[in-house]
Amino acid sequence: GLFFFLKSKKIQVESKKKFNFPKRFFVASIISGFSVNAFLTFDVLLTKHFLTPRLAGEYAFLSLVGKMIYFFGSMFSTFIIPFVGRDMGANKDPNKSFYKILTAATLLTTVMFIAVGFFGRYFLPLIFGVKAYPVLPYIKLYSLAIAMYVITSSIVNYHLARHHYVFPATALLLSMAMSIGIVLFHNTVADIVMVVLIVSMVSLDVMLLLHIL
């Protein structure tokens, strides 16, 4: 009877270890998702507060165009966590899957950046009408900023899957830095676009450096 009791206790302890809820991964996933939403939405909310209604509307339209690049470019990034998780579960090197997905995401993002950033001045007015004209001077720099952020998000997702939680935490801090930059520099649409571009460049550099280290 004692043998079966001890064996039952051992099974219970092993079950708890096996099915333990990944709290840290769950929190890190929330932080990662919040950092992306903050980067893509807080600038629009702040422009509504600081800019005139006309300029805020122009920036909101510019942000909408930028989201086209983000959502198309990040289509492949959704496969990072399941593929990396599969490789880790099979004791395989997850870098191979990650670099394949990152390459595909980079190529698609580059195509979207060229299409919107360089040729958007031709087809955006045809699609959206006259309201596209005021944002055309900013379209190239803003498209570049969003394109870099797609690559940044891919790196964050990869390390989130590998339980390297410093990456989503750093991404959140950089998104907050963008908001602070807009609070400090918000006189024109060009000022805000420059803040977003600088933060995107810094974010990509920081994530690449952390990834190498």
N, CA, C and O of each residue as an XYZ file, in Angstrom:
852
protein
N       0.820     -1.198      0.000
C       0.000      0.000      0.000
C       0.863      1.262      0.000
O       0.559      2.241     -0.682
N       1.956      1.216      0.788
C       2.855      2.362      0.833
C       3.506      2.590     -0.523
O       3.702      3.734     -0.933
N       3.843      1.505     -1.226
C       4.479      1.609     -2.544
C       3.563      2.323     -3.533
O       4.002      3.221     -4.252
N       2.282      1.922     -3.572
C       1.342      2.545     -4.491
C       1.064      3.997     -4.117
O       0.844      4.833     -4.993
N       1.072      4.299     -2.818
C       0.853      5.674     -2.369
C       1.996      6.578     -2.838
O       1.765      7.667     -3.364
N       3.258      6.100     -2.637
C       4.409      6.882     -3.065
C       4.457      7.031     -4.577
O       4.836      8.083     -5.091
N       4.070      5.974     -5.290
C       4.053      6.042     -6.750
C       3.007      7.026     -7.238
O       3.229      7.752     -8.207
N       1.852      7.049     -6.557
C       0.791      7.994     -6.923
C       1.245      9.434     -6.706
O       0.966     10.306     -7.528
N       1.952      9.685     -5.584
C       2.474     11.021     -5.308
C       3.489     11.443     -6.364
O       3.503     12.597     -6.794
N       4.337     10.505     -6.781
C       5.345     10.798     -7.801
C       4.700     11.171     -9.119
O       5.149     12.097     -9.795
N       3.632     10.444     -9.494
C       2.911     10.743    -10.739
C       2.273     12.119    -10.678
O       2.265     12.851    -11.667
N       1.728     12.477     -9.492
C       1.109     13.790     -9.345
C       2.134     14.908     -9.496
O       1.873     15.917    -10.150
N       3.316     14.715     -8.878
C       4.367     15.735     -8.965
C       4.842     15.880    -10.396
O       5.029     16.997    -10.879
N       5.044     14.736    -11.096
C       5.479     14.781    -12.491
C       4.437     15.428    -13.376
O       4.782     16.144    -14.316
N       3.151     15.186    -13.088
C       2.075     15.786    -13.880
C       2.059     17.291    -13.704
O       1.839     18.033    -14.661
N       2.296     17.746    -12.464
C       2.324     19.187    -12.218
C       3.469     19.841    -12.968
O       3.327     20.934    -13.517
N       4.637     19.138    -12.987
C       5.777     19.684    -13.715
C       5.512     19.701    -15.206
O       5.888     20.643    -15.904
N       4.857     18.647    -15.694
C       4.637     18.520    -17.129
C       3.614     19.513    -17.637
O       3.764     20.057    -18.731
N       2.570     19.758    -16.849
C       1.478     20.603    -17.297
C       1.473     21.958    -16.592
O       0.435     22.616    -16.516
N       2.621     22.370    -16.083
C       2.716     23.656    -15.421
C       2.446     24.780    -16.416
O       3.036     24.807    -17.496
N       1.561     25.704    -16.061
C       1.177     26.786    -16.960
C       2.356     27.730    -17.165
O       2.934     28.205    -16.188
N       2.726     28.013    -18.414
C       3.900     28.866    -18.683
C       3.591     30.344    -18.439
O       3.336     31.099    -19.377
N       3.619     30.743    -17.170
C       3.227     32.095    -16.802
C       4.153     33.147    -17.421
O       3.694     34.168    -17.933
N       5.458     32.885    -17.366
C       6.410     33.877    -17.893
C       6.237     34.055    -19.401
O       6.296     35.175    -19.908
N       6.023     32.952    -20.111
C       5.807     33.045    -21.553
C       4.512     33.778    -21.856
O       4.444     34.567    -22.799
N       3.483     33.518    -21.057
C       2.193     34.183    -21.242
C       2.331     35.687    -21.044
O       1.827     36.469    -21.850
N       3.007     36.092    -19.981
C       3.209     37.527    -19.707
C       4.058     38.165    -20.800
O       3.776     39.275    -21.250
N       5.110     37.446    -21.225
C       5.979     37.977    -22.275
C       5.221     38.125    -23.589
O       5.464     39.072    -24.337
N       4.309     37.204    -23.880
C       3.496     37.298    -25.099
C       2.593     38.520    -25.058
O       2.419     39.213    -26.060
N       2.021     38.776    -23.888
C       1.176     39.970    -23.737
C       2.008     41.232    -23.937
O       1.581     42.164    -24.619
N       3.195     41.257    -23.343
C       4.083     42.421    -23.487
C       4.469     42.618    -24.947
O       4.477     43.743    -25.446
N       4.788     41.521    -25.632
C       5.169     41.612    -27.043
C       4.014     42.145    -27.887
O       4.209     43.023    -28.727
N       2.808     41.612    -27.661
C       1.649     42.099    -28.411
C       1.341     43.554    -28.112
O       0.973     44.317    -29.006
N       1.493     43.938    -26.844
C       1.213     45.324    -26.467
C       2.232     46.276    -27.103
O       1.882     47.383    -27.513
N       3.487     45.839    -27.181
C       4.514     46.706    -27.780
C       4.225     46.954    -29.256
O       4.422     48.065    -29.747
N       3.756     45.922    -29.971
C       3.400     46.094    -31.385
C       2.223     47.044    -31.525
O       2.250     47.961    -32.346
N       1.178     46.819    -30.712
C       0.006     47.702    -30.775
C       0.366     49.132    -30.404
O      -0.152     50.083    -30.989
N       1.257     49.279    -29.430
C       1.675     50.626    -29.031
C       2.406     51.317    -30.172
O       2.183     52.499    -30.433
N       3.276     50.581    -30.849
C       4.031     51.176    -31.949
C       3.117     51.575    -33.106
O       3.339     52.601    -33.749
N       2.098     50.772    -33.369
C       1.244     51.011    -34.535
C       0.061     51.929    -34.265
O      -0.568     52.410    -35.208
N      -0.254     52.182    -33.007
C      -1.468     52.963    -32.712
C      -1.224     54.210    -31.862
O      -1.940     55.201    -32.005
N      -0.210     54.171    -30.969
C      -0.035     55.301    -30.062
C       0.314     56.578    -30.811
O      -0.049     57.672    -30.378
N       1.019     56.445    -31.939
C       1.365     57.649    -32.695
C       0.113     58.323    -33.248
O       0.021     59.550    -33.274
N      -0.846     57.516    -33.689
C      -2.098     58.077    -34.208
C      -2.874     58.768    -33.092
O      -3.411     59.858    -33.290
N      -2.932     58.139    -31.925
C      -3.650     58.736    -30.793
C      -2.999     60.049    -30.361
O      -3.693     61.014    -30.042
N      -1.686     60.083    -30.352
C      -0.995     61.300    -29.931
C      -1.146     62.425    -30.948
O      -1.254     63.592    -30.573
N      -1.155     62.078    -32.231
C      -1.334     63.129    -33.238
C      -2.712     63.779    -33.132
O      -2.866     64.971    -33.398
N      -3.699     62.996    -32.746
C      -5.031     63.577    -32.556
C      -5.039     64.583    -31.422
O      -5.843     65.516    -31.408
N      -4.141     64.387    -30.475
C      -4.070     65.296    -29.329
C      -3.245     66.543    -29.645
O      -3.599     67.640    -29.213
N      -2.148     66.388    -30.394
C      -1.203     67.484    -30.589
C      -1.422     68.267    -31.886
O      -1.197     69.477    -31.917
N      -1.852     67.601    -32.947
C      -1.974     68.260    -34.237
C      -3.385     68.788    -34.456
O      -4.320     68.426    -33.741
N      -3.519     69.646    -35.452
C      -4.843     70.122    -35.844
C      -5.629     68.964    -36.444
O      -5.033     67.984    -36.893
N      -6.961     69.057    -36.461
C      -7.762     67.964    -37.036
C      -7.362     67.596    -38.455
O      -7.386     66.419    -38.815
N      -6.996     68.581    -39.265
C      -6.611     68.298    -40.654
C      -5.306     67.509    -40.705
O      -5.212     66.505    -41.411
N      -4.296     67.967    -39.954
C      -3.015     67.269    -39.944
C      -3.120     65.891    -39.289
O      -2.470     64.940    -39.720
N      -3.941     65.794    -38.250
C      -4.140     64.498    -37.601
C      -4.800     63.515    -38.561
O      -4.468     62.330    -38.572
N      -5.737     64.012    -39.367
C      -6.362     63.156    -40.368
C      -5.376     62.690    -41.419
O      -5.417     61.540    -41.858
N      -4.485     63.592    -41.824
C      -3.461     63.214    -42.801
C      -2.543     62.137    -42.229
O      -2.201     61.177    -42.920
N      -2.147     62.295    -40.973
C      -1.263     61.295    -40.380
C      -1.980     59.959    -40.194
O      -1.375     58.901    -40.368
N      -3.260     60.002    -39.843
C      -4.023     58.763    -39.700
C      -4.076     58.010    -41.022
O      -3.994     56.782    -41.045
N      -4.211     58.738    -42.111
C      -4.205     58.098    -43.433
C      -2.824     57.533    -43.749
O      -2.712     56.438    -44.300
N      -1.776     58.270    -43.404
C      -0.413     57.786    -43.604
C      -0.177     56.503    -42.806
O       0.453     55.566    -43.296
N      -0.688     56.471    -41.578
C      -0.552     55.282    -40.750
C      -1.287     54.094    -41.360
O      -0.815     52.960    -41.285
N      -2.434     54.357    -41.959
C      -3.194     53.291    -42.631
C      -2.393     52.683    -43.776
O      -2.382     51.466    -43.962
N      -1.732     53.532    -44.532
C      -0.897     53.046    -45.635
C       0.267     52.229    -45.083
O       0.623     51.190    -45.638
N       0.858     52.705    -43.988
C       1.963     51.976    -43.377
C       1.558     50.609    -42.870
O       2.339     49.660    -42.935
N       0.336     50.504    -42.364
C      -0.150     49.210    -41.870
C      -0.279     48.198    -43.002
O      -0.202     46.994    -42.757
N      -0.472     48.656    -44.230
C      -0.484     47.734    -45.365
C       0.848     47.003    -45.458
O       0.894     45.795    -45.688
N       1.925     47.749    -45.277
C       3.257     47.137    -45.321
C       3.433     46.179    -44.162
O       3.954     45.077    -44.336
N       2.999     46.593    -42.969
C       3.208     45.752    -41.790
C       2.452     44.431    -41.896
O       3.024     43.371    -41.644
N       1.186     44.482    -42.261
C       0.389     43.267    -42.267
C       0.786     42.322    -43.397
O       0.762     41.104    -43.220
N       1.149     42.864    -44.548
C       1.637     42.000    -45.617
C       3.017     41.432    -45.274
O       3.282     40.248    -45.484
N       3.883     42.287    -44.749
C       5.239     41.843    -44.445
C       5.316     40.848    -43.312
O       6.215     40.007    -43.290
N       4.389     40.925    -42.366
C       4.436     40.050    -41.196
C       3.642     38.761    -41.383
O       3.475     38.003    -40.427
N       3.149     38.494    -42.594
C       2.385     37.261    -42.814
C       3.220     36.030    -42.499
O       2.727     35.082    -41.888
N       4.484     36.039    -42.914
C       5.346     34.882    -42.654
C       5.784     34.818    -41.195
O       6.104     33.743    -40.688
N       5.797     35.962    -40.523
C       6.253     35.983    -39.133
C       5.347     35.184    -38.210
O       5.781     34.752    -37.142
N       4.104     34.981    -38.602
C       3.181     34.205    -37.765
C       3.602     32.742    -37.658
O       3.145     32.024    -36.769
N       4.475     32.301    -38.565
C       4.930     30.906    -38.528
C       6.155     30.713    -37.641
O       6.585     29.581    -37.420
N       6.716     31.799    -37.133
C       7.961     31.677    -36.377
C       7.771     30.861    -35.102
O       8.500     29.895    -34.874
N       6.806     31.233    -34.274
C       6.631     30.558    -32.991
C       6.295     29.076    -33.158
O       6.931     28.254    -32.500
N       5.324     28.684    -34.007
C       5.057     27.235    -34.146
C       6.223     26.444    -34.719
O       6.482     25.328    -34.269
N       6.932     26.991    -35.697
C       8.049     26.252    -36.296
C       9.231     26.162    -35.337
O       9.865     25.113    -35.225
N       9.523     27.252    -34.653
C      10.623     27.233    -33.690
C      10.279     26.309    -32.520
O      11.128     25.556    -32.042
N       9.020     26.374    -32.062
C       8.596     25.482    -30.995
C       8.698     24.019    -31.397
O       9.081     23.175    -30.586
N       8.361     23.718    -32.636
C       8.485     22.342    -33.139
C       9.935     21.884    -33.142
O      10.242     20.767    -32.726
N      10.826     22.753    -33.613
C      12.236     22.387    -33.662
C      12.819     22.193    -32.264
O      13.603     21.272    -32.037
N      12.435     23.061    -31.332
C      12.938     22.935    -29.972
C      12.425     21.654    -29.327
O      13.153     20.985    -28.594
N      11.162     21.314    -29.606
C      10.609     20.082    -29.057
C      11.282     18.844    -29.610
O      11.366     17.819    -28.934
N      11.764     18.940    -30.842
C      12.448     17.810    -31.483
C      13.958     17.874    -31.295
O      14.693     17.106    -31.916
N      14.431     18.792    -30.435
C      15.871     18.964    -30.180
C      16.648     19.275    -31.456
O      17.764     18.793    -31.648
N      16.044     20.085    -32.325
C      16.702     20.520    -33.542
C      17.103     21.983    -33.408
O      16.595     22.698    -32.544
N      18.001     22.414    -34.253
C      18.439     23.811    -34.257
C      17.324     24.680    -34.848
O      16.999     24.536    -36.026
N      16.729     25.582    -34.047
C      15.626     26.411    -34.559
C      16.076     27.539    -35.478
O      15.249     28.175    -36.132
N      17.386     27.793    -35.532
C      17.891     28.889    -36.357
C      17.582     28.685    -37.839
O      17.301     29.644    -38.558
N      17.636     27.436    -38.290
C      17.399     27.168    -39.707
C      15.996     27.589    -40.123
O      15.821     28.271    -41.133
N      15.001     27.183    -39.346
C      13.618     27.565    -39.662
C      13.441     29.068    -39.561
O      12.768     29.685    -40.387
N      14.055     29.654    -38.530
C      13.893     31.093    -38.335
C      14.468     31.888    -39.496
O      13.823     32.816    -39.984
N      15.665     31.545    -39.946
C      16.293     32.310    -41.016
C      15.555     32.144    -42.346
O      15.531     33.062    -43.166
N      14.957     30.978    -42.553
C      14.147     30.801    -43.760
C      12.918     31.712    -43.717
O      12.591     32.378    -44.699
N      12.245     31.730    -42.569
C      11.053     32.573    -42.430
C      11.431     34.043    -42.475
O      10.734     34.848    -43.092
N      12.541     34.399    -41.818
C      12.987     35.795    -41.813
C      13.332     36.260    -43.223
O      13.023     37.390    -43.599
N      13.971     35.394    -44.002
C      14.294     35.741    -45.386
C      13.038     35.986    -46.208
O      12.965     36.952    -46.967
N      12.044     35.105    -46.055
C      10.783     35.268    -46.778
C      10.077     36.553    -46.349
O       9.557     37.291    -47.186
N      10.061     36.816    -45.042
C       9.421     38.037    -44.535
C      10.146     39.281    -45.024
O       9.508     40.277    -45.366
N      11.472     39.233    -45.059
C      12.260     40.381    -45.520
C      12.013     40.659    -46.996
O      11.879     41.814    -47.399
N      11.954     39.603    -47.802
C      11.701     39.783    -49.233
C      10.318     40.384    -49.475
O      10.168     41.314    -50.266
N       9.308     39.844    -48.787
C       7.952     40.368    -48.966
C       7.854     41.801    -48.474
O       7.197     42.634    -49.098
N       8.503     42.088    -47.358
C       8.495     43.452    -46.819
C       9.194     44.415    -47.768
O       8.738     45.542    -47.959
N      10.302     43.974    -48.363
C      11.027     44.811    -49.318
C      10.175     45.122    -50.543
O      10.158     46.252    -51.032
N       9.467     44.102    -51.032
C       8.571     44.317    -52.176
C       7.492     45.335    -51.827
O       7.197     46.233    -52.615
N       6.902     45.189    -50.632
C       5.859     46.119    -50.213
C       6.421     47.526    -50.020
O       5.770     48.513    -50.361
N       7.641     47.612    -49.466
C       8.259     48.923    -49.269
C       8.494     49.620    -50.602
O       8.222     50.813    -50.734
N       8.995     48.886    -51.587
C       9.224     49.474    -52.908
C       7.902     49.876    -53.555
O       7.783     50.949    -54.147
N       6.909     48.992    -53.429
C       5.614     49.267    -54.058
C       4.963     50.513    -53.471
O       4.449     51.358    -54.204
N       4.986     50.623    -52.137
C       4.314     51.753    -51.481
C       5.226     52.967    -51.415
O       4.806     54.083    -51.719
N       6.487     52.746    -51.013
C       7.393     53.870    -50.798
C       7.808     54.585    -52.072
O       7.969     55.806    -52.075
N       7.983     53.837    -53.154
C       8.472     54.437    -54.393
C       7.373     54.628    -55.451
O       7.393     55.599    -56.208
N       6.431     53.704    -55.492
C       5.389     53.791    -56.511
C       4.029     54.201    -55.937
O       3.042     54.324    -56.663
N       4.002     54.409    -54.616
C       2.750     54.824    -53.994
C       2.250     56.166    -54.494
O       1.043     56.407    -54.526
N       3.163     57.039    -54.883
C       2.764     58.365    -55.384
C       1.954     58.268    -56.674
O       1.270     59.212    -57.070
N       2.048     57.091    -57.325
C       1.296     56.910    -58.571
C      -0.055     56.225    -58.351
O      -1.070     56.642    -58.907
N      -0.054     55.148    -57.517
C      -1.299     54.396    -57.408
C      -2.144     54.760    -56.190
O      -3.346     54.493    -56.184
N      -1.547     55.366    -55.153
C      -2.353     55.753    -53.998
C      -3.410     56.802    -54.339
O      -4.549     56.670    -53.892
N      -3.075     57.849    -55.123
C      -4.140     58.785    -55.517
C      -5.224     58.131    -56.361
O      -6.384     58.539    -56.304
N      -4.858     57.124    -57.143
C      -5.865     56.432    -57.945
C      -6.824     55.633    -57.074
O      -8.010     55.521    -57.385
N      -6.301     55.073    -55.969
C      -7.135     54.239    -55.092
C      -7.915     55.083    -54.089
O      -9.111     54.870    -53.889
N      -7.233     56.046    -53.458
C      -7.848     56.784    -52.352
C      -8.284     58.197    -52.721
O      -8.934     58.866    -51.917
N      -7.942     58.662    -53.911
C      -8.385     59.982    -54.325
C      -7.477     61.090    -53.841
O      -6.300     60.866    -53.558
N      -8.029     62.283    -53.748
C      -7.231     63.470    -53.448
C      -6.662     63.475    -52.036
O      -5.681     64.170    -51.771
N      -7.258     62.714    -51.127
C      -6.757     62.731    -49.753
C      -5.384     62.071    -49.637
O      -4.736     62.171    -48.595
N      -4.942     61.405    -50.686
C      -3.621     60.783    -50.651
C      -2.507     61.776    -50.925
O      -1.366     61.546    -50.523
N      -2.809     62.869    -51.596
C      -1.765     63.809    -52.007
C      -0.999     64.446    -50.841
O       0.221     64.579    -50.940
N      -1.656     64.848    -49.735
C      -0.887     65.494    -48.658
C       0.153     64.595    -47.999
O       1.119     65.106    -47.432
N      -0.011     63.265    -48.055
C       0.921     62.379    -47.361
C       2.030     61.863    -48.273
O       2.941     61.178    -47.807
N       1.966     62.177    -49.553
C       2.960     61.660    -50.485
C       4.389     62.088    -50.148
O       5.310     61.297    -50.349
N       4.617     63.318    -49.638
C       6.005     63.680    -49.285
C       6.600     62.832    -48.159
O       7.821     62.750    -48.028
N       5.742     62.199    -47.340
C       6.227     61.436    -46.194
C       6.197     59.926    -46.428
O       6.665     59.160    -45.585
N       5.659     59.499    -47.551
C       5.356     58.087    -47.734
C       6.617     57.219    -47.757
O       6.606     56.092    -47.262
N       7.705     57.745    -48.330
C       8.920     56.934    -48.454
C       9.557     56.680    -47.086
O       9.884     55.539    -46.759
N       9.735     57.734    -46.285
C      10.362     57.583    -44.979
C       9.487     56.759    -44.034
O       9.992     55.924    -43.283
N       8.185     56.997    -44.075
C       7.295     56.255    -43.182
C       7.233     54.778    -43.574
O       7.182     53.906    -42.707
N       7.238     54.500    -44.867
C       7.253     53.115    -45.339
C       8.524     52.408    -44.900
O       8.489     51.239    -44.515
N       9.652     53.119    -44.956
C      10.917     52.549    -44.503
C      10.864     52.221    -43.014
O      11.355     51.176    -42.586
N      10.270     53.111    -42.234
C      10.152     52.887    -40.790
C       9.337     51.626    -40.494
O       9.738     50.804    -39.669
N       8.208     51.476    -41.159
C       7.355     50.314    -40.912
C       8.028     49.044    -41.415
O       7.917     47.997    -40.777
N       8.719     49.117    -42.537
C       9.423     47.947    -43.067
C      10.482     47.459    -42.079
O      10.619     46.255    -41.862
N      11.227     48.382    -41.484
C      12.229     47.985    -40.491
C      11.571     47.377    -39.258
O      12.111     46.458    -38.642
N      10.407     47.898    -38.907
C       9.734     47.371    -37.720
C       9.216     45.952    -37.943
O       9.121     45.175    -36.993
N       8.881     45.609    -39.179
C       8.476     44.228    -39.484
C       9.614     43.268    -39.158
O       9.390     42.224    -38.544
N      10.834     43.614    -39.566
C      11.990     42.771    -39.289
C      12.247     42.706    -37.782
O      12.565     41.646    -37.243
N      12.105     43.838    -37.118
C      12.274     43.877    -35.666
C      11.299     42.943    -34.971
O      11.686     42.190    -34.077
N      10.032     42.988    -35.380
C       9.005     42.135    -34.770
C       9.301     40.659    -35.003
O       9.035     39.829    -34.134
N       9.847     40.329    -36.163
C      10.191     38.939    -36.458
C      11.261     38.427    -35.499
O      11.180     37.302    -35.007
N      12.258     39.261    -35.238
C      13.325     38.882    -34.311
C      12.775     38.711    -32.903
O      13.146     37.776    -32.194
N      11.893     39.612    -32.502
C      11.283     39.521    -31.163
C      10.475     38.233    -31.033
O      10.566     37.546    -30.016
N       9.686     37.900    -32.055
C       8.876     36.681    -32.002
C       9.750     35.433    -31.902
O       9.412     34.485    -31.193
N      10.863     35.438    -32.608
C      11.769     34.290    -32.564
C      12.307     34.072    -31.151
O      12.299     32.952    -30.641
N      12.766     35.135    -30.536
C      13.340     34.984    -29.200
C      12.268     34.806    -28.135
O      12.543     34.254    -27.070
N      11.061     35.260    -28.405
C       9.955     34.950    -27.506
C       9.707     33.445    -27.501
O       9.482     32.853    -26.445
N       9.749     32.828    -28.680
C       9.570     31.375    -28.772
C      10.692     30.628    -28.053
O      10.492     29.511    -27.575
N      11.862     31.244    -27.979
C      13.005     30.609    -27.303
C      13.112     31.036    -25.837
O      14.104     30.748    -25.167
N      12.071     31.730    -25.347
C      11.980     32.146    -23.940
C      13.094     33.113    -23.555
O      13.595     33.084    -22.431
N      13.479     33.973    -24.505
C      14.424     35.048    -24.221
C      13.596     36.320    -24.001
O      13.338     37.075    -24.938
N      13.195     36.537    -22.774
C      12.172     37.543    -22.487
C      12.692     38.973    -22.494
O      11.906     39.916    -22.407
N      14.009     39.147    -22.597
C      14.538     40.503    -22.671
C      14.110     41.172    -23.973
O      14.044     42.400    -24.032
N      13.818     40.400    -25.013
C      13.451     40.973    -26.307
C      12.082     41.659    -26.273
O      11.998     42.823    -26.665
N      11.006     41.001    -25.828
C       9.730     41.726    -25.750
C       9.762     42.887    -24.765
O       9.106     43.906    -24.984
N      10.523     42.740    -23.680
C      10.626     43.842    -22.721
C      11.310     45.046    -23.364
O      10.879     46.184    -23.182
N      12.380     44.787    -24.117
C      13.078     45.870    -24.810
C      12.198     46.495    -25.882
O      12.212     47.711    -26.070
N      11.427     45.659    -26.590
C      10.519     46.177    -27.620
C       9.486     47.115    -27.010
O       9.143     48.138    -27.602
N       8.993     46.767    -25.833
C       8.014     47.630    -25.167
C       8.643     48.961    -24.777
O       8.025     50.011    -24.950
N       9.858     48.930    -24.256
C      10.544     50.170    -23.875
C      10.770     51.070    -25.089
O      10.638     52.290    -24.991
N      11.106     50.477    -26.220
C      11.338     51.263    -27.432
C      10.025     51.850    -27.967
O      10.015     52.963    -28.493
N       8.932     51.116    -27.836
C       7.633     51.667    -28.233
C       7.256     52.847    -27.344
O       6.702     53.840    -27.816
N       7.560     52.731    -26.054
C       7.311     53.848    -25.153
C       8.214     55.034    -25.500
O       7.809     56.189    -25.372
N       9.442     54.735    -25.942
C      10.357     55.799    -26.348
C       9.800     56.566    -27.544
O       9.966     57.782    -27.640
N       9.136     55.848    -28.456
C       8.513     56.514    -29.595
C       7.430     57.485    -29.129
O       7.332     58.606    -29.627
N       6.624     57.044    -28.171
C       5.565     57.918    -27.649
C       6.158     59.162    -26.990
O       5.654     60.270    -27.172
N       7.229     58.971    -26.226
C       7.883     60.110    -25.583
C       8.460     61.055    -26.639
O       8.378     62.275    -26.496
N       9.036     60.493    -27.688
C       9.572     61.321    -28.764
C       8.501     62.159    -29.429
O       8.733     63.322    -29.759
N       7.322     61.571    -29.629
C       6.222     62.326    -30.241
C       5.738     63.425    -29.310
O       5.388     64.516    -29.760
N       5.715     63.140    -28.006
C       5.319     64.176    -27.042
C       6.273     65.362    -27.099
O       5.862     66.511    -26.936
N       7.549     65.073    -27.332
C       8.553     66.141    -27.367
C       8.625     66.851    -28.712
O       8.895     68.051    -28.770
N       8.386     66.117    -29.791
C       8.514     66.680    -31.146
C       7.247     66.348    -31.937
O       7.092     65.236    -32.443
N       6.360     67.310    -32.034
C       5.053     67.042    -32.650
C       4.480     68.255    -33.387
O       3.266     68.346    -33.572
N       5.326     69.172    -33.800
C       4.805     70.385    -34.431
C       4.184     70.120    -35.803
O       3.201     70.758    -36.179
N       4.760     69.181    -36.542
C       4.268     68.880    -37.880
C       4.217     67.364    -38.083
O       4.719     66.588    -37.270
N       3.595     66.974    -39.193
C       3.568     65.556    -39.558
C       4.988     65.062    -39.820
O       5.328     63.929    -39.477
N       5.810     65.907    -40.426
C       7.195     65.533    -40.718
C       7.971     65.225    -39.443
O       8.784     64.301    -39.425
N       7.730     65.990    -38.369
C       8.409     65.738    -37.094
C       8.064     64.351    -36.563
O       8.945     63.616    -36.119
N       6.799     64.000    -36.609
C       6.355     62.716    -36.072
C       6.872     61.563    -36.923
O       7.278     60.529    -36.393
N       6.860     61.739    -38.233
C       7.405     60.707    -39.121
C       8.876     60.484    -38.824
O       9.340     59.343    -38.833
N       9.616     61.548    -38.562
C      11.042     61.415    -38.256
C      11.257     60.682    -36.934
O      12.184     59.882    -36.809
N      10.398     60.955    -35.946
C      10.495     60.242    -34.668
C      10.265     58.752    -34.876
O      11.017     57.927    -34.357
N       9.230     58.404    -35.632
C       8.922     56.992    -35.894
C      10.070     56.321    -36.642
O      10.428     55.181    -36.347
N      10.645     57.033    -37.610
C      11.750     56.480    -38.380
C      12.973     56.233    -37.497
O      13.585     55.168    -37.575
N      13.330     57.204    -36.662
C      14.506     57.057    -35.796
C      14.314     55.904    -34.820
O      15.224     55.099    -34.623
N      13.138     55.821    -34.209
C      12.878     54.733    -33.258
C      12.899     53.384    -33.961
O      13.369     52.401    -33.389
N      12.402     53.320    -35.178
C      12.443     52.066    -35.946
C      13.871     51.642    -36.230
O      14.209     50.464    -36.109
N      14.716     52.600    -36.609
C      16.125     52.302    -36.873
C      16.829     51.825    -35.605
O      17.565     50.838    -35.629
N      16.601     52.525    -34.510
C      17.215     52.139    -33.234
C      16.723     50.766    -32.805
O      17.512     49.940    -32.347
N      15.422     50.513    -32.949
C      14.846     49.223    -32.555
C      15.476     48.076    -33.331
O      15.837     47.051    -32.753
N      15.607     48.250    -34.639
C      16.201     47.199    -35.450
C      17.664     46.971    -35.068
O      18.105     45.827    -34.965
N      18.410     48.043    -34.858
C      19.818     47.916    -34.467
C      19.957     47.209    -33.122
O      20.808     46.335    -32.958
N      19.121     47.591    -32.167
C      19.186     46.990    -30.825
C      18.843     45.510    -30.876
O      19.524     44.693    -30.257
N      17.784     45.158    -31.614
C      17.385     43.760    -31.692
C      18.418     42.910    -32.423
O      18.671     41.770    -32.033
N      19.010     43.451    -33.469
C      20.079     42.721    -34.161
C      21.272     42.506    -33.239
O      21.869     41.430    -33.233
N      21.622     43.528    -32.461
C      22.738     43.404    -31.542
C      22.449     42.355    -30.462
O      23.304     41.524    -30.154
N      21.251     42.398    -29.897
C      20.865     41.390    -28.893
C      20.838     39.995    -29.495
O      21.228     39.021    -28.851
N      20.375     39.910    -30.727
C      20.308     38.612    -31.401
C      21.715     38.030    -31.604
O      21.928     36.833    -31.412
N      22.656     38.872    -31.988
C      24.035     38.404    -32.189
C      24.663     37.998    -30.857
O      25.393     37.011    -30.771
N      24.358     38.784    -29.822
C      24.933     38.471    -28.503
C      24.294     37.250    -27.871
O      24.667     36.861    -26.765
